Amino acid sequence: HSGKEDWALPERWMDPPSSLDLSTPVNFVSTADIIGGNSGSPVLDRDLEVVGLVFDGNIESLPGDYIYLPEKNRSVSVDVRVILEALDEIYDLDRLVLELTTGRLFETEEEADQVGR
């Protein structure tokens, strides 16, 4: 792509840092029962930890307001690990990643840097 169109990616996306872990899972499919409007809903594991965010469903999930067929309905979610990886490595938001992963709110970058070490 020439990079001159409205949809051109920023340079940091075209030349990602070498520290970006390209083996990080991006998406996953589950049998979570979703309906229209569930985009952005958290997906929790058995320990009630957020493991992803729903963003789509397969065609069989469309009548989900009325019927759920566990053998057919699927939801598609973005893996929280790739969200954290992108925030840290592409957007350079390590302080936000620390706040999300530790549950602490840092008042300053210096305070976050002390915890991040």
MOPAC internal coordinates of N, CA, C and O (Angstrom, degrees):
PM7 1SCF
backbone

  N    0.0000 0     0.00 0     0.00 0    0    0    0
  C    1.4486 1     0.00 0     0.00 0    1    0    0
  C    1.5202 1   108.55 1     0.00 0    2    1    0
  O    1.2310 1   120.49 1   -39.75 1    3    2    1
  N    1.3062 1   116.66 1   140.25 1    3    2    1
  C    1.4703 1   121.24 1  -175.93 1    5    3    2
  C    1.5251 1   113.08 1   -70.41 1    6    5    3
  O    1.2310 1   119.97 1   158.35 1    7    6    5
  N    1.3386 1   117.66 1   -21.65 1    7    6    5
  C    1.4533 1   120.88 1   179.90 1    9    7    6
  C    1.5113 1   113.77 1    79.90 1   10    9    7
  O    1.2310 1   119.69 1  -169.99 1   11   10    9
  N    1.3368 1   118.19 1    10.01 1   11   10    9
  C    1.4622 1   120.75 1  -176.89 1   13   11   10
  C    1.5246 1   113.10 1  -104.16 1   14   13   11
  O    1.2310 1   120.28 1  -178.55 1   15   14   13
  N    1.2944 1   117.08 1     1.45 1   15   14   13
  C    1.4609 1   120.64 1  -178.41 1   17   15   14
  C    1.5306 1   110.32 1   -91.68 1   18   17   15
  O    1.2310 1   121.14 1    -8.65 1   19   18   17
  N    1.3228 1   115.43 1   171.35 1   19   18   17
  C    1.4591 1   120.45 1   178.79 1   21   19   18
  C    1.5266 1   112.43 1   -58.85 1   22   21   19
  O    1.2310 1   120.40 1   153.05 1   23   22   21
  N    1.3093 1   116.83 1   -26.95 1   23   22   21
  C    1.4570 1   120.81 1  -176.33 1   25   23   22
  C    1.5301 1   112.78 1   -95.70 1   26   25   23
  O    1.2310 1   120.02 1  -164.16 1   27   26   25
  N    1.2975 1   117.57 1    15.84 1   27   26   25
  C    1.4648 1   121.32 1   179.71 1   29   27   26
  C    1.5316 1   110.08 1   -62.11 1   30   29   27
  O    1.2310 1   120.95 1   -43.06 1   31   30   29
  N    1.3164 1   115.79 1   136.94 1   31   30   29
  C    1.4557 1   120.94 1   179.43 1   33   31   30
  C    1.5235 1   110.91 1   -80.34 1   34   33   31
  O    1.2310 1   120.25 1   -31.47 1   35   34   33
  N    1.3327 1   117.12 1   148.53 1   35   34   33
  C    1.4621 1   119.84 1   175.66 1   37   35   34
  C    1.5308 1   110.10 1   -62.47 1   38   37   35
  O    1.2310 1   120.71 1   -23.99 1   39   38   37
  N    1.3047 1   116.26 1   156.01 1   39   38   37
  C    1.4663 1   121.44 1  -178.42 1   41   39   38
  C    1.5254 1   111.94 1   -56.31 1   42   41   39
  O    1.2310 1   119.96 1   141.74 1   43   42   41
  N    1.3448 1   117.69 1   -38.26 1   43   42   41
  C    1.4660 1   119.54 1  -178.19 1   45   43   42
  C    1.5234 1   111.83 1   -64.39 1   46   45   43
  O    1.2310 1   120.16 1   159.83 1   47   46   45
  N    1.3518 1   117.31 1   -20.17 1   47   46   45
  C    1.4630 1   120.48 1   175.24 1   49   47   46
  C    1.5244 1   110.58 1   -84.73 1   50   49   47
  O    1.2310 1   120.60 1   146.15 1   51   50   49
  N    1.3163 1   116.46 1   -33.85 1   51   50   49
  C    1.4597 1   120.48 1  -178.88 1   53   51   50
  C    1.5315 1   111.09 1   -73.33 1   54   53   51
  O    1.2310 1   120.55 1   149.76 1   55   54   53
  N    1.3149 1   116.55 1   -30.24 1   55   54   53
  C    1.4561 1   121.78 1  -178.99 1   57   55   54
  C    1.5282 1   108.02 1  -131.71 1   58   57   55
  O    1.2310 1   120.31 1  -106.46 1   59   58   57
  N    1.3504 1   117.02 1    73.54 1   59   58   57
  C    1.4658 1   119.98 1  -174.56 1   61   59   58
  C    1.5253 1   111.32 1   -66.60 1   62   61   59
  O    1.2310 1   120.48 1   -24.00 1   63   62   61
  N    1.3235 1   116.69 1   156.00 1   63   62   61
  C    1.4628 1   119.66 1   179.52 1   65   63   62
  C    1.5287 1   111.00 1   -63.59 1   66   65   63
  O    1.2310 1   120.66 1   -30.74 1   67   66   65
  N    1.3166 1   116.34 1   149.26 1   67   66   65
  C    1.4679 1   120.56 1  -179.46 1   69   67   66
  C    1.5257 1   111.56 1   -65.36 1   70   69   67
  O    1.2310 1   120.07 1   160.65 1   71   70   69
  N    1.3243 1   117.47 1   -19.35 1   71   70   69
  C    1.4670 1   121.22 1   179.27 1   73   71   70
  C    1.5291 1   112.68 1   -77.53 1   74   73   71
  O    1.2310 1   119.96 1   170.75 1   75   74   73
  N    1.3334 1   117.68 1    -9.25 1   75   74   73
  C    1.4669 1   121.31 1   178.86 1   77   75   74
  C    1.5216 1   108.86 1   -66.44 1   78   77   75
  O    1.2310 1   120.34 1   -56.00 1   79   78   77
  N    1.3248 1   116.96 1   124.00 1   79   78   77
  C    1.4658 1   122.13 1  -178.58 1   81   79   78
  C    1.5257 1   109.31 1   -85.68 1   82   81   79
  O    1.2310 1   120.76 1   -79.83 1   83   82   81
  N    1.3240 1   116.15 1   100.17 1   83   82   81
  C    1.4657 1   121.27 1  -177.34 1   85   83   82
  C    1.5214 1   112.89 1   -73.88 1   86   85   83
  O    1.2310 1   119.68 1   175.06 1   87   86   85
  N    1.3235 1   118.21 1    -4.94 1   87   86   85
  C    1.4651 1   120.65 1   176.44 1   89   87   86
  C    1.5308 1   111.78 1   -90.63 1   90   89   87
  O    1.2310 1   120.00 1   179.87 1   91   90   89
  N    1.3214 1   117.60 1    -0.13 1   91   90   89
  C    1.4613 1   121.69 1   179.73 1   93   91   90
  C    1.5225 1   109.87 1   -64.42 1   94   93   91
  O    1.2310 1   119.77 1   -51.30 1   95   94   93
  N    1.3479 1   118.04 1   128.70 1   95   94   93
  C    1.4718 1   120.18 1   177.30 1   97   95   94
  C    1.5272 1   110.66 1   -59.00 1   98   97   95
  O    1.2310 1   120.70 1   -40.24 1   99   98   97
  N    1.3261 1   116.27 1   139.76 1   99   98   97
  C    1.4645 1   121.54 1  -176.89 1  101   99   98
  C    1.5258 1   111.27 1  -101.43 1  102  101   99
  O    1.2310 1   120.10 1   125.43 1  103  102  101
  N    1.3077 1   117.41 1   -54.57 1  103  102  101
  C    1.4660 1   122.37 1  -176.58 1  105  103  102
  C    1.5193 1   110.11 1  -130.66 1  106  105  103
  O    1.2310 1   121.02 1   -16.99 1  107  106  105
  N    1.3269 1   115.66 1   163.01 1  107  106  105
  C    1.4597 1   120.23 1   170.69 1  109  107  106
  C    1.5221 1   109.10 1  -148.79 1  110  109  107
  O    1.2310 1   121.39 1   -21.43 1  111  110  109
  N    1.3116 1   114.95 1   158.57 1  111  110  109
  C    1.4607 1   122.71 1  -179.06 1  113  111  110
  C    1.5218 1   107.61 1  -112.37 1  114  113  111
  O    1.2310 1   120.76 1   -39.55 1  115  114  113
  N    1.3291 1   116.16 1   140.45 1  115  114  113
  C    1.4623 1   120.08 1   178.64 1  117  115  114
  C    1.5223 1   110.14 1  -141.82 1  118  117  115
  O    1.2310 1   121.16 1    -5.55 1  119  118  117
  N    1.3177 1   115.38 1   174.45 1  119  118  117
  C    1.4631 1   121.09 1   177.59 1  121  119  118
  C    1.5266 1   111.38 1   -96.01 1  122  121  119
  O    1.2310 1   120.04 1  -162.26 1  123  122  121
  N    1.3284 1   117.52 1    17.74 1  123  122  121
  C    1.4660 1   120.56 1   178.13 1  125  123  122
  C    1.5273 1   109.40 1   -56.53 1  126  125  123
  O    1.2310 1   120.72 1   -46.27 1  127  126  125
  N    1.3147 1   116.23 1   133.73 1  127  126  125
  C    1.4655 1   122.84 1  -178.10 1  129  127  126
  C    1.5274 1   108.84 1   -80.97 1  130  129  127
  O    1.2310 1   120.53 1   -72.11 1  131  130  129
  N    1.3344 1   116.59 1   107.89 1  131  130  129
  C    1.4618 1   121.14 1  -178.51 1  133  131  130
  C    1.5170 1   110.55 1  -121.46 1  134  133  131
  O    1.2310 1   121.46 1   -17.76 1  135  134  133
  N    1.3204 1   114.82 1   162.24 1  135  134  133
  C    1.4640 1   122.02 1   173.10 1  137  135  134
  C    1.5245 1   107.21 1  -135.27 1  138  137  135
  O    1.2310 1   120.33 1    -6.50 1  139  138  137
  N    1.3146 1   116.97 1   173.50 1  139  138  137
  C    1.4556 1   120.40 1   176.17 1  141  139  138
  C    1.5159 1   110.24 1   -55.98 1  142  141  139
  O    1.2310 1   120.46 1   -44.05 1  143  142  141
  N    1.3094 1   116.72 1   135.95 1  143  142  141
  C    1.4533 1   121.15 1  -178.49 1  145  143  142
  C    1.5148 1   113.45 1   100.40 1  146  145  143
  O    1.2310 1   120.13 1   174.80 1  147  146  145
  N    1.3283 1   117.36 1    -5.20 1  147  146  145
  C    1.4648 1   120.44 1   179.07 1  149  147  146
  C    1.5221 1   113.48 1   -83.98 1  150  149  147
  O    1.2310 1   119.59 1   176.24 1  151  150  149
  N    1.3160 1   118.38 1    -3.76 1  151  150  149
  C    1.4678 1   119.66 1   179.53 1  153  151  150
  C    1.5214 1   110.35 1   -56.29 1  154  153  151
  O    1.2310 1   121.19 1   -48.13 1  155  154  153
  N    1.3248 1   115.33 1   131.87 1  155  154  153
  C    1.4564 1   121.03 1  -177.72 1  157  155  154
  C    1.5134 1   113.92 1    91.81 1  158  157  155
  O    1.2310 1   120.33 1   173.62 1  159  158  157
  N    1.3252 1   116.98 1    -6.38 1  159  158  157
  C    1.4659 1   119.56 1   178.16 1  161  159  158
  C    1.5193 1   110.30 1   -69.10 1  162  161  159
  O    1.2310 1   120.20 1   -37.99 1  163  162  161
  N    1.3349 1   117.23 1   142.01 1  163  162  161
  C    1.4636 1   119.20 1   179.10 1  165  163  162
  C    1.5218 1   111.28 1   -72.96 1  166  165  163
  O    1.2310 1   121.13 1   -31.87 1  167  166  165
  N    1.3243 1   115.44 1   148.13 1  167  166  165
  C    1.4607 1   122.54 1   171.10 1  169  167  166
  C    1.5202 1   105.68 1  -108.86 1  170  169  167
  O    1.2310 1   120.39 1   -55.56 1  171  170  169
  N    1.3247 1   116.86 1   124.44 1  171  170  169
  C    1.4574 1   122.30 1  -176.09 1  173  171  170
  C    1.5202 1   110.70 1  -108.44 1  174  173  171
  O    1.2310 1   120.90 1   -31.29 1  175  174  173
  N    1.3338 1   115.88 1   148.71 1  175  174  173
  C    1.4602 1   119.34 1   173.64 1  177  175  174
  C    1.5311 1   108.86 1   -92.99 1  178  177  175
  O    1.2310 1   120.44 1     4.41 1  179  178  177
  N    1.3196 1   116.77 1  -175.59 1  179  178  177
  C    1.4721 1   120.26 1  -176.13 1  181  179  178
  C    1.5259 1   112.91 1   -64.79 1  182  181  179
  O    1.2310 1   120.25 1   161.29 1  183  182  181
  N    1.3361 1   117.12 1   -18.71 1  183  182  181
  C    1.4640 1   121.09 1   177.22 1  185  183  182
  C    1.5272 1   112.07 1   -93.30 1  186  185  183
  O    1.2310 1   120.95 1  -170.05 1  187  186  185
  N    1.3233 1   115.79 1     9.95 1  187  186  185
  C    1.4623 1   123.84 1  -179.65 1  189  187  186
  C    1.5243 1   112.76 1    63.60 1  190  189  187
  O    1.2310 1   120.60 1  -150.90 1  191  190  189
  N    1.3256 1   116.46 1    29.10 1  191  190  189
  C    1.4561 1   121.20 1   174.29 1  193  191  190
  C    1.5195 1   108.86 1   -96.35 1  194  193  191
  O    1.2310 1   120.88 1   -38.40 1  195  194  193
  N    1.3308 1   115.93 1   141.60 1  195  194  193
  C    1.4624 1   120.63 1   179.11 1  197  195  194
  C    1.5253 1   108.42 1   -70.85 1  198  197  195
  O    1.2310 1   120.74 1   -55.98 1  199  198  197
  N    1.3406 1   116.19 1   124.02 1  199  198  197
  C    1.4670 1   121.19 1   179.17 1  201  199  198
  C    1.5220 1   111.88 1  -114.43 1  202  201  199
  O    1.2310 1   120.27 1   170.38 1  203  202  201
  N    1.3314 1   117.08 1    -9.62 1  203  202  201
  C    1.4540 1   119.84 1   179.49 1  205  203  202
  C    1.5118 1   112.10 1  -176.46 1  206  205  203
  O    1.2310 1   121.59 1    -1.49 1  207  206  205
  N    1.3376 1   114.57 1   178.51 1  207  206  205
  C    1.4643 1   122.56 1   176.29 1  209  207  206
  C    1.5223 1   108.31 1  -130.06 1  210  209  207
  O    1.2310 1   120.61 1   -51.68 1  211  210  209
  N    1.3247 1   116.44 1   128.32 1  211  210  209
  C    1.4657 1   121.71 1   179.02 1  213  211  210
  C    1.5219 1   109.36 1   -66.50 1  214  213  211
  O    1.2310 1   120.45 1   -42.88 1  215  214  213
  N    1.3378 1   116.74 1   137.12 1  215  214  213
  C    1.4602 1   118.75 1   173.24 1  217  215  214
  C    1.5216 1   113.42 1  -135.61 1  218  217  215
  O    1.2310 1   119.44 1   171.71 1  219  218  217
  N    1.3260 1   118.68 1    -8.29 1  219  218  217
  C    1.4660 1   119.31 1  -178.55 1  221  219  218
  C    1.5202 1   109.59 1  -164.98 1  222  221  219
  O    1.2310 1   121.65 1    -7.98 1  223  222  221
  N    1.3151 1   114.44 1   172.02 1  223  222  221
  C    1.4578 1   121.91 1   174.24 1  225  223  222
  C    1.5092 1   109.03 1  -143.04 1  226  225  223
  O    1.2310 1   120.78 1   -16.86 1  227  226  225
  N    1.3164 1   116.12 1   163.14 1  227  226  225
  C    1.4616 1   118.82 1   176.89 1  229  227  226
  C    1.5295 1   109.90 1   -76.23 1  230  229  227
  O    1.2310 1   120.52 1    -6.54 1  231  230  229
  N    1.3138 1   116.61 1   173.46 1  231  230  229
  C    1.4717 1   121.32 1  -176.49 1  233  231  230
  C    1.5271 1   111.28 1   -60.02 1  234  233  231
  O    1.2310 1   120.51 1   147.50 1  235  234  233
  N    1.3337 1   116.62 1   -32.50 1  235  234  233
  C    1.4678 1   120.31 1  -179.62 1  237  235  234
  C    1.5211 1   112.75 1   -69.87 1  238  237  235
  O    1.2310 1   119.87 1   165.31 1  239  238  237
  N    1.3177 1   117.85 1   -14.69 1  239  238  237
  C    1.4681 1   119.99 1   179.47 1  241  239  238
  C    1.5281 1   112.40 1   -84.14 1  242  241  239
  O    1.2310 1   120.15 1   169.80 1  243  242  241
  N    1.3303 1   117.32 1   -10.20 1  243  242  241
  C    1.4730 1   119.85 1  -176.96 1  245  243  242
  C    1.5285 1   113.95 1   -59.06 1  246  245  243
  O    1.2310 1   118.50 1   138.41 1  247  246  245
  N    1.3334 1   120.46 1   -41.59 1  247  246  245
  C    1.4747 1   118.19 1   177.69 1  249  247  246
  C    1.5286 1   112.90 1   -81.92 1  250  249  247
  O    1.2310 1   120.32 1  -159.83 1  251  250  249
  N    1.3430 1   117.00 1    20.17 1  251  250  249
  C    1.4550 1   122.04 1  -175.61 1  253  251  250
  C    1.5171 1   115.22 1   -58.92 1  254  253  251
  O    1.2310 1   119.43 1   161.28 1  255  254  253
  N    1.3217 1   118.70 1   -18.72 1  255  254  253
  C    1.4692 1   120.13 1   175.45 1  257  255  254
  C    1.5238 1   110.85 1   -63.44 1  258  257  255
  O    1.2310 1   120.76 1   154.91 1  259  258  257
  N    1.3261 1   116.15 1   -25.09 1  259  258  257
  C    1.4615 1   120.80 1  -171.05 1  261  259  258
  C    1.5206 1   114.19 1  -116.65 1  262  261  259
  O    1.2310 1   120.25 1   150.97 1  263  262  261
  N    1.3413 1   117.14 1   -29.03 1  263  262  261
  C    1.4591 1   119.45 1  -175.36 1  265  263  262
  C    1.5242 1   109.71 1  -151.81 1  266  265  263
  O    1.2310 1   121.09 1   -37.09 1  267  266  265
  N    1.3192 1   115.52 1   142.91 1  267  266  265
  C    1.4608 1   121.34 1   175.53 1  269  267  266
  C    1.5184 1   108.12 1  -122.04 1  270  269  267
  O    1.2310 1   120.87 1   -55.87 1  271  270  269
  N    1.3118 1   115.94 1   124.13 1  271  270  269
  C    1.4571 1   121.84 1   178.36 1  273  271  270
  C    1.5310 1   107.95 1  -114.07 1  274  273  271
  O    1.2310 1   119.84 1   -79.59 1  275  274  273
  N    1.3312 1   117.91 1   100.41 1  275  274  273
  C    1.4654 1   120.46 1  -173.84 1  277  275  274
  C    1.5226 1   114.25 1   -59.30 1  278  277  275
  O    1.2310 1   120.17 1   154.53 1  279  278  277
  N    1.3085 1   117.28 1   -25.47 1  279  278  277
  C    1.4639 1   119.43 1   179.24 1  281  279  278
  C    1.5248 1   112.39 1   -78.92 1  282  281  279
  O    1.2310 1   119.80 1   169.18 1  283  282  281
  N    1.3440 1   117.98 1   -10.82 1  283  282  281
  C    1.4657 1   120.67 1  -176.89 1  285  283  282
  C    1.5264 1   114.24 1  -124.82 1  286  285  283
  O    1.2310 1   120.11 1   137.85 1  287  286  285
  N    1.3331 1   117.39 1   -42.15 1  287  286  285
  C    1.4612 1   120.19 1  -175.17 1  289  287  286
  C    1.5285 1   111.71 1   -65.98 1  290  289  287
  O    1.2310 1   120.95 1   -45.87 1  291  290  289
  N    1.3307 1   115.78 1   134.13 1  291  290  289
  C    1.4586 1   121.67 1   177.40 1  293  291  290
  C    1.5240 1   109.36 1  -138.77 1  294  293  291
  O    1.2310 1   121.24 1   -34.93 1  295  294  293
  N    1.3086 1   115.24 1   145.07 1  295  294  293
  C    1.4612 1   120.82 1   172.05 1  297  295  294
  C    1.5234 1   107.67 1  -113.05 1  298  297  295
  O    1.2310 1   121.06 1   -30.16 1  299  298  297
  N    1.3258 1   115.58 1   149.84 1  299  298  297
  C    1.4589 1   122.04 1  -179.79 1  301  299  298
  C    1.5289 1   107.15 1  -115.45 1  302  301  299
  O    1.2310 1   121.19 1   -49.00 1  303  302  301
  N    1.3234 1   115.32 1   131.00 1  303  302  301
  C    1.4649 1   120.65 1  -175.73 1  305  303  302
  C    1.5185 1   110.76 1  -131.53 1  306  305  303
  O    1.2310 1   121.15 1   -27.77 1  307  306  305
  N    1.3202 1   115.41 1   152.23 1  307  306  305
  C    1.4665 1   120.89 1   172.51 1  309  307  306
  C    1.5294 1   106.88 1   -88.36 1  310  309  307
  O    1.2310 1   120.78 1   -44.79 1  311  310  309
  N    1.3111 1   116.11 1   135.21 1  311  310  309
  C    1.4589 1   122.64 1  -178.05 1  313  311  310
  C    1.5285 1   109.62 1   -74.02 1  314  313  311
  O    1.2310 1   120.36 1   -47.37 1  315  314  313
  N    1.3216 1   116.91 1   132.63 1  315  314  313
  C    1.4611 1   121.06 1  -177.84 1  317  315  314
  C    1.5321 1   111.51 1   -61.96 1  318  317  315
  O    1.2310 1   120.21 1   153.32 1  319  318  317
  N    1.3330 1   117.20 1   -26.68 1  319  318  317
  C    1.4724 1   119.33 1   179.66 1  321  319  318
  C    1.5214 1   111.67 1   -64.80 1  322  321  319
  O    1.2310 1   120.12 1   143.99 1  323  322  321
  N    1.3381 1   117.37 1   -36.01 1  323  322  321
  C    1.4641 1   118.83 1   179.18 1  325  323  322
  C    1.5312 1   110.61 1   -75.83 1  326  325  323
  O    1.2310 1   120.33 1   150.71 1  327  326  325
  N    1.3173 1   116.97 1   -29.29 1  327  326  325
  C    1.4660 1   119.84 1   174.88 1  329  327  326
  C    1.5329 1   109.07 1   -62.85 1  330  329  327
  O    1.2310 1   120.66 1   131.53 1  331  330  329
  N    1.3249 1   116.35 1   -48.47 1  331  330  329
  C    1.4688 1   120.54 1   179.68 1  333  331  330
  C    1.5216 1   111.47 1   -64.30 1  334  333  331
  O    1.2310 1   120.38 1   139.84 1  335  334  333
  N    1.3322 1   116.88 1   -40.16 1  335  334  333
  C    1.4710 1   120.91 1   179.17 1  337  335  334
  C    1.5284 1   110.55 1   -62.44 1  338  337  335
  O    1.2310 1   120.39 1   135.76 1  339  338  337
  N    1.3326 1   116.85 1   -44.24 1  339  338  337
  C    1.4680 1   120.53 1   179.54 1  341  339  338
  C    1.5273 1   111.16 1   -66.35 1  342  341  339
  O    1.2310 1   120.25 1   135.38 1  343  342  341
  N    1.3320 1   117.13 1   -44.62 1  343  342  341
  C    1.4654 1   120.01 1   178.79 1  345  343  342
  C    1.5248 1   111.22 1   -58.37 1  346  345  343
  O    1.2310 1   120.72 1   138.80 1  347  346  345
  N    1.3190 1   116.24 1   -41.20 1  347  346  345
  C    1.4606 1   120.82 1  -176.98 1  349  347  346
  C    1.5239 1   112.48 1   -78.16 1  350  349  347
  O    1.2310 1   119.86 1   129.68 1  351  350  349
  N    1.3197 1   117.88 1   -50.32 1  351  350  349
  C    1.4613 1   121.37 1  -169.78 1  353  351  350
  C    1.5294 1   114.64 1   -90.87 1  354  353  351
  O    1.2310 1   119.80 1   145.65 1  355  354  353
  N    1.3162 1   117.99 1   -34.35 1  355  354  353
  C    1.4716 1   120.19 1  -177.91 1  357  355  354
  C    1.5252 1   111.22 1   -93.63 1  358  357  355
  O    1.2310 1   120.77 1   134.42 1  359  358  357
  N    1.3344 1   116.12 1   -45.58 1  359  358  357
  C    1.4641 1   119.71 1  -176.89 1  361  359  358
  C    1.5274 1   113.13 1   -92.71 1  362  361  359
  O    1.2310 1   119.84 1   172.37 1  363  362  361
  N    1.3367 1   117.91 1    -7.63 1  363  362  361
  C    1.4606 1   123.38 1   178.80 1  365  363  362
  C    1.5278 1   111.81 1    56.78 1  366  365  363
  O    1.2310 1   120.83 1  -135.36 1  367  366  365
  N    1.3280 1   116.02 1    44.64 1  367  366  365
  C    1.4598 1   122.13 1  -179.82 1  369  367  366
  C    1.5280 1   109.94 1  -109.34 1  370  369  367
  O    1.2310 1   120.97 1  -125.74 1  371  370  369
  N    1.3188 1   115.75 1    54.26 1  371  370  369
  C    1.4578 1   120.62 1  -176.39 1  373  371  370
  C    1.5266 1   112.49 1   -61.82 1  374  373  371
  O    1.2310 1   120.04 1   147.89 1  375  374  373
  N    1.3254 1   117.53 1   -32.11 1  375  374  373
  C    1.4697 1   119.81 1   177.95 1  377  375  374
  C    1.5266 1   110.39 1   -64.41 1  378  377  375
  O    1.2310 1   120.01 1   136.95 1  379  378  377
  N    1.3183 1   117.59 1   -43.05 1  379  378  377
  C    1.4593 1   120.80 1   177.76 1  381  379  378
  C    1.5303 1   110.52 1   -63.35 1  382  381  379
  O    1.2310 1   120.24 1   138.53 1  383  382  381
  N    1.3215 1   117.15 1   -41.47 1  383  382  381
  C    1.4661 1   120.76 1   178.04 1  385  383  382
  C    1.5283 1   110.17 1   -60.43 1  386  385  383
  O    1.2310 1   120.27 1   136.55 1  387  386  385
  N    1.3237 1   117.10 1   -43.45 1  387  386  385
  C    1.4712 1   120.30 1   177.25 1  389  387  386
  C    1.5247 1   111.38 1   -61.17 1  390  389  387
  O    1.2310 1   120.16 1   137.95 1  391  390  389
  N    1.3204 1   117.29 1   -42.05 1  391  390  389
  C    1.4613 1   120.32 1   179.33 1  393  391  390
  C    1.5257 1   110.69 1   -64.15 1  394  393  391
  O    1.2310 1   120.53 1   138.76 1  395  394  393
  N    1.3284 1   116.59 1   -41.24 1  395  394  393
  C    1.4651 1   120.35 1   179.86 1  397  395  394
  C    1.5234 1   112.23 1   -68.47 1  398  397  395
  O    1.2310 1   120.20 1   143.00 1  399  398  397
  N    1.3173 1   117.23 1   -37.00 1  399  398  397
  C    1.4633 1   119.95 1  -174.91 1  401  399  398
  C    1.5268 1   113.89 1   -88.78 1  402  401  399
  O    1.2310 1   120.02 1   159.35 1  403  402  401
  N    1.3342 1   117.56 1   -20.65 1  403  402  401
  C    1.4680 1   119.90 1   179.51 1  405  403  402
  C    1.5234 1   112.56 1  -104.84 1  406  405  403
  O    1.2310 1   120.29 1   162.52 1  407  406  405
  N    1.3242 1   117.05 1   -17.48 1  407  406  405
  C    1.4602 1   120.02 1  -176.90 1  409  407  406
  C    1.5171 1   113.26 1    76.55 1  410  409  407
  O    1.2310 1   120.37 1  -167.21 1  411  410  409
  N    1.3235 1   116.91 1    12.79 1  411  410  409
  C    1.4624 1   121.66 1  -179.81 1  413  411  410
  C    1.5167 1   110.23 1  -107.11 1  414  413  411
  O    1.2310 1   120.89 1   -33.00 1  415  414  413
  N    1.3285 1   115.90 1   147.00 1  415  414  413
  C    1.4590 1   122.27 1   174.05 1  417  415  414
  C    1.5225 1   107.59 1  -101.49 1  418  417  415
  O    1.2310 1   120.66 1   -57.52 1  419  418  417
  N    1.3273 1   116.34 1   122.48 1  419  418  417
  C    1.4584 1   121.07 1  -178.94 1  421  419  418
  C    1.5181 1   109.41 1   -99.41 1  422  421  419
  O    1.2310 1   120.87 1   -49.65 1  423  422  421
  N    1.3304 1   115.95 1   130.35 1  423  422  421
  C    1.4587 1   121.53 1  -178.39 1  425  423  422
  C    1.5234 1   112.00 1   -76.44 1  426  425  423
  O    1.2310 1   120.51 1   150.27 1  427  426  425
  N    1.3322 1   116.64 1   -29.73 1  427  426  425
  C    1.4632 1   120.53 1  -177.05 1  429  427  426
  C    1.5228 1   110.11 1  -136.84 1  430  429  427
  O    1.2310 1   121.21 1   -18.45 1  431  430  429
  N    1.3271 1   115.29 1   161.55 1  431  430  429
  C    1.4654 1   121.04 1   175.11 1  433  431  430
  C    1.5286 1   110.11 1   -64.04 1  434  433  431
  O    1.2310 1   120.74 1   142.51 1  435  434  433
  N    1.3238 1   116.18 1   -37.49 1  435  434  433
  C    1.4601 1   120.84 1  -178.79 1  437  435  434
  C    1.5246 1   110.60 1   -61.68 1  438  437  435
  O    1.2310 1   120.77 1   137.41 1  439  438  437
  N    1.3351 1   116.12 1   -42.59 1  439  438  437
  C    1.4638 1   120.35 1   178.77 1  441  439  438
  C    1.5293 1   110.34 1   -62.53 1  442  441  439
  O    1.2310 1   120.30 1   136.86 1  443  442  441
  N    1.3070 1   117.03 1   -43.14 1  443  442  441
  C    1.4686 1   121.09 1   178.38 1  445  443  442
  C    1.5215 1   110.86 1   -65.26 1  446  445  443
  O    1.2310 1   120.54 1   140.71 1  447  446  445
  N    1.3314 1   116.58 1   -39.29 1  447  446  445
  C    1.4679 1   120.46 1   179.45 1  449  447  446
  C    1.5242 1   111.44 1   -61.60 1  450  449  447
  O    1.2310 1   120.09 1   142.79 1  451  450  449
  N    1.3300 1   117.43 1   -37.21 1  451  450  449
  C    1.4656 1   120.88 1   179.36 1  453  451  450
  C    1.5248 1   111.07 1   -64.45 1  454  453  451
  O    1.2310 1   120.16 1   140.90 1  455  454  453
  N    1.3159 1   117.30 1   -39.10 1  455  454  453
  C    1.4672 1   121.67 1   179.65 1  457  455  454
  C    1.5189 1   110.50 1   -75.27 1  458  457  455
  O    1.2310 1   120.46 1   144.22 1  459  458  457
  N    1.3232 1   116.73 1   -35.78 1  459  458  457
  C    1.4548 1   121.65 1  -176.34 1  461  459  458
  C    1.5108 1   114.61 1   -70.57 1  462  461  459
  O    1.2310 1   120.00 1   167.65 1  463  462  461
  N    1.2977 1   117.61 1   -12.35 1  463  462  461
  C    1.4781 1   120.46 1  -177.75 1  465  463  462
  C    1.4864 1   112.15 1   -82.36 1  466  465  463
  O    1.2310 1   120.10 1   180.00 1  467  466  465

